[in-house]
């Protein structure tokens, strides 16, 4: 009953005129981002994070979640009409959606996409409201030892599930962890990797790094290729959610009649990709381990606004958890409104040429990097991170583990050092405590599962 009271309070607080305006506007922006091939949910959230710094935490997260939900939903439009998914999450829905469009049933396909997206998102909201408190309560038993392995497991899993080469994913994850160590350490304030630079003393700004990795790098990727090829390659190179493509393909494979205009396949795919949005937010709130790249940026925005995700969130700020539940529900309703009344107008967005879109995105990247701390140095950080990520992506390295490494680097660093302080330098508690031991085993198995010899042994056993 207490949870219902908190949820009702959150809903009432989000029904003000400004909050409704924010929700409708942000959802529309998210849908437009999803419609445009070359832009992603992660890029949209990263850019909007820089524009919400002066807002209250609840209003800022309202804008970002609405952009998130809108972008994943909007990606189905281009998939249905052009056979080019707006985001990688919509790749599975494109198979049957485009076949329906070729049969003259494009309107019906869009209606199915809207219905499935709303249904999946509502189910995800239910899970978000019920599972987050339970998971956070269980995580209250965690200490520094468990948090170290949990955060490290998140980085390892992101490296395993994004891209085609787990080793490249892990390397990017650990590059993000290394980047997070630059500046003053969080316990004794010693300088690390600053090389005498006063600008590096404050560390690498989270938002400039995120905007560079997902914004400027994406601009360079799109502008370096012909238009059609860039749209196609975006599906393969931009992974807005950890493991999302795998989950959506599994969903549609179970539905049968792949690529033949299957209504069941279309519904299953669109339900799955939107249900995964609250699913990715649950571990971000309860464990401070985001379940996707957009959720990682969302968690970074929470930290910027003074909200510390993790098990203590339900103790210190339980209202905020239900604020997020209510926000996701409102974003779903806004998605439904636009899906019903703005089918044709939203398609006009596809007429905007890339030569106009990408310069606008670059201006937003620059302003966003500078606006956080009003430092020109942050613009250079954004540009350098963007160039590096661009070159690495061209070689097949995924960006999502790099971002997750930056976000979780501080947790891993502090948890490791605090654990060693508590045990007087003895590392054995990291393995002998029951929960820590299970997480350590999971991390080790995650690595071993990608070794060909080990995989062959598992195949024989199973």
N, C-alpha and C positions, 0 to 999 in steps of 0.2 A: 504493500500500500504506500509505503514511503516513496518508492520509485515512481509510482503513478502520480503522486503529488508533485514530485520534482519535474516529471515530464510535462504535466499540465502547466506548471509554472513556466517552463521553458517555452511551451507553445504560445502561451499568452504574451510572453515578452517578445516573441518574434512576429507578432501580428500587427506591430506598429506600422505607420505609413512608410517610414524610411526603410524599415527592415523588408517590407514587401517589395518596395522599389529595388532595393539591393538584390533580393532574390530573383526577381524577374529579369533584371538587367544582366546579372552575372550568368544566369542560366542561358539567356540568349547569346551572350558572348561565348559561352562554352560550346553551344551548338554550332555557332559559326566556326569556331576553332576546329571542332570535330569534322565539319563538312569539308574544310579546306585540306586536301592532301598535302603533306609536308609539315603541317602543324600537329601537335599532339597534346594530350591532356596534361602531361608533365610540363611541357613548355608553357601552356596556358596558366597553370597554377603558379609556376615560377615567376612569370611576368606579373600576374595579378598580386602575388605576395608583395612585390615592391610597391604596389599602389595602395596597399591596405595597412601600411605601417602605422599611420596616424589614427586608425580606427580602433574601437574597443575590441578586445579579443573575440567576443561573440559575433560582432558584425563582420570582422575580418574572416573568421572561419566560415561564416554564412556565405560570403562571397566566394571563397575558395572551393567549398564543397559544391556549391551550385555550378561553378565552372567545371569541376571534375565530372559531375553527373551529366551536365549538358554536353561536354566534349565526347564522352563515351557514347551517348545516345546519338549525337549528330553524325558520328562517323558512319552510321548505317546508311545515310542518305546517298552519299557518293558510291557506296558499295552496291546499292540497289540500282541506281541509274547508270553509273559509268563502269561498274565492275572494278572499281578502285576503292578499297576501304579507306575511309578517312583516318582511322587509327588502326593499329595492328589488332586491337581487340575485336574489330568488326570483320576480320578476315573470314571467319567461318560463316557468318551470316551472309556474306557477299555471294557465296556459291548459289544458294537457293534464292536469295533476294533478286539477283540479276536475272536468273532464269524466269522468275515470275514477271519481272519487268518486260522481258522479251516476249512473253505470252500476252502482253497488254494488261498485266495486273500489277503495275507499279504502285498504284494507289492502295491496293489491297496489301502489298508487301510492306508499305510504309505503315499501314494500320497495324499489321501483325508486329512489326518492329516496335511500335509505340506500346502496344498491349504487353508484349513480352518484357520490354524494358521496365515498364511501370510495375508489372507483377514481380519481376526479379528484384527490383529495388525495394519494394514494400516488404518482401520476405527478408531481404538483407537488413532492413531497418529493424524488423522483429528480432533477428539474431543479434544485431548490435545492442539492442536494449536489454536483452536477456543474458547474453554470453559475456559481455564486457565486465559487469560487476562480478560475475562468478570467476572469470579468469583473473581479474585483479585481486580478488580475495585469496585465491590460491597462490598468486605471486607475492603476497605479503610475507610468505615464508622464505622468500629469496633474500640472500645476502650478497656481498660483493662477489663471492665465488660463483654463485649461480648467474648473476648478471653478466659476468665476464663471458661465460660460455654461451649464454643466450644471445648476447650481441654478436659474438664471433660466429655463432651458428647462423645468424641472420645474414652476415656477409658471405659466408660459405655457400649458403643455399641460393643467394642471389646470383653468385658466380656460376653455380651449377645449372640454373634454370634460364639464364639469359644468354643468348648467342648459341653458337654451335660448338664452341670449344670451352669446356669448364675451366681449363687452365688459364685462358685469357680472361675469363670472368673473375677468377680468383686474383690474378695479377692486378686487375683494375680495382678490385675491392681493397687490396692491400695498399695500392697507390693512394686510394682515398683515405685509408687509415694513416698513412704517412703524412698526407697533406694536413690532416686534422691535428698532427702533433706540432706543427709550426706555431711559434709564439711562446707565451708564458704557460708553464704547466699549471694544471688546476689545483695542485696541492701546495707546492712550495714556491710557486711563481718564479721558477728558474727559466731563463731564456733557452729556447731550443730551436735550432735550425734558423736562426735569425740572421746570421752572417754579418752582424753589426748594423743591420738596417733597423731604424726606428719604426718604419712602416710595418715590418714583419713582426715586431714585438706584439702587436695586437692580434696576430694570427691571420689566417686567410678567412675573410668574411664568408659566411655561409651562403648568403644570398648572391653576392657576386660570382661565387664558384658555381652555384646552381644555374644562374642565368647564363653564364658562359658555357657550361656543359650542355644544357638543353636548348638554349636560345641561339647564341652566336654560332655554336658548332652546327646547329641545324641549318642556319642561314648559309653557312659555307657549303654544307652538303648539298642543299637544294640548288644553289647558284652555280655549283661546279659541274652540274650535269644537265643534259637536255631535259626539257619540261616533262615529257612523257616518262622517260627513264627515271627521273627524280621521283615522280609519284609512285612508280612501281617499287623502287628501291627503298622508299620510306617505309613500306610495309615490312620489309625485311630488317631494316637497320634501326628503326625506332621502336623500342619495347616499352610502352608506357606502364606496364605492370609486370611484376615478377611472376613468370610462369603463366601469364594470362592466356597466351596463344595456345599453350598446351591444354589448358583447362577447357577452352572454348572448342578446340578441335575434338577433344574427347566427348564433349557434350553432343556435338552434332553427329559424330560418328555413331553414337548409340541410337540416334533417331532414325537412321536408315535413309534410303533414297537421296543420297548426297548429290547435290548439283543438278537436280532434276525439277526444281521448283517445289520442294517439299515444304508444306506449311508447318509441319511438326519440326523439321530441322531449323527453319527460320525462327520459329518461336523459341525453341530450345537454346539456340545460340544467343539470341538477344536477351533472353531471361538470364542466362549464365553470366554474360559480360557485365550486366548491371547489378546482379546480386553480388558480384565479386567486389564492388566498390565498398559497401559497408564491411564486407569480409576483410578487406585490406586495412580498414581503419581500426578494427577491433584490436589486433595486436599492437598497433601504434599507440592506442590509448591505454591499454591494460599493461603492456610490457615495455613500451618505448622501443619496440622493434617493428617498423612499418612493414606491411605485407606487399608493398608495391612501390614503384618509383614515384608516382604521384602522391601516395600516402607519405613517402619520405619527405617530400617537399612540404606537404601539409603539416607534418610533425615539426619540421623546421620552423614553419610559420607560428605554430603554437609556442615554441620555445622563445621566438622573438617577441611574442606578445606576453611573456611572463608566465605561461602555462607549461608546467613540467610534466609531460606524459610519463606514465609508469604506474606501478602498483599503488603509490601514495596518492595518485590523482583522485581515486575514489574516497580517500580519507580526507584530503585537504580541500578538494574542489569537486565534490560529487555532483553539484549542479551543472558544472561544465560538461560532464559526460552526457547528461540528459539534454543539454543544449545541443550537442552534436547529433544526438538521436533525432531531436526535433528539427534541426537544420536539414538533415538528410531527408526527412519526411517532406518538408516544405520544398526542397529541391526536386523531389519526385513529382510533387503536384505541379510545380512550375514546368517541368519537362512535359507532363501530360497536357497542360494548357497549350504550349507551343506546338506540340505534336499534333494537336487537333485543329488549330486555327491558323497555323502559318506554314503549311506544307509547301505551297507554291512560292511565296515570297522568299523563303530561306534558300531556295534553289538559285536565286539571282546572285547569291554570293559567289557561285562558281564562275561567274563572268568576270570577276576581278582578276586581273593578270598578276602573275608572280612578281613582275617588275615593280608593282606598287606595294604588294603585301610585304615582301622581304625588307625593303627600306624602313617601313613602318615598324616591323618587328625589331630591327636593329636599333632604331631610336628608342623604343621601349626598353630594350636590353640596357642601353647606355644610361638612360635616365634611372632605371631601376637600380642598377649597380651603384650609381652615385647618390641616390636619394637616401639610402639607409644611414650613412655616416657622413655624407657630404665630403668624401675624400676622392680625389682624382686617382689615388692609388687603387681604389676598388675598381675603377674602370679598366685599369691595366690588368688587374687580376682577372676580370671578366674576359678581356680579350685574350690573355695568355691561356687561360683554362679552355676557352673556346677553340683556339688554334690547336692546342695539344689534343683535345678530345676529337676534333675534326680529323687530325692525322691518324689517331688511334682507331677511330671508327672506320676509316678507309682501309685499315688493315684487319678489320674484323673484331676489334675489341669493343665490348658493350659498355655503355656509359652508366647504366643503372647501378652496377656494383660499386663504381667509383663514387657516386652520390651517396649511396648507403654507407660506404666507408667513412665519408666525411661526417655524416650525421651521427653514426654510432662510434666514431673514433674516440670522442671524449668519454663515453660510457665505458668502453673497453679499457682505456688508459687508466681511468680512476678506479675502476673495479679491480683491475689487476694489482695496482699498487696498494689499494686499501686492503685487499685480501692478504697480500704479503706482509703488510704492517700488522694486521690482526694475528697472523700466524708466526710472527717473528722471523719472517723470511723463509718459512717452510712451505713449499708448494703442494705438499700432499693433500691439504684440505680441498684443493681444487678438484681432486679425483676421489677422495674418500667420503665426502659428504654425499648422502643418497641422491638428492636432486642434482647436485653438481656432477656427480658421476654419470647419471643418465644423460645429461646435456653434453658432457664430454664425449661419451660414447656415440651420441648422435652426430656430433661434429666430426669425429673420426670416421664414422661410417659414411658420412656425406662425402668425404674425400676419397675413401676407399672404393665407394660405389662407382666412381668415375675411372678407376684403374681397370684397363681391359682384362687383365688376368683375374682380378677379383670378380669382375662381372661375369666372366665365364664360369667361375666356381659357383656363384650364386645361381646362374642359369641351370647348371647341372643339378644343384640341390632342389631347386623348385620345379 
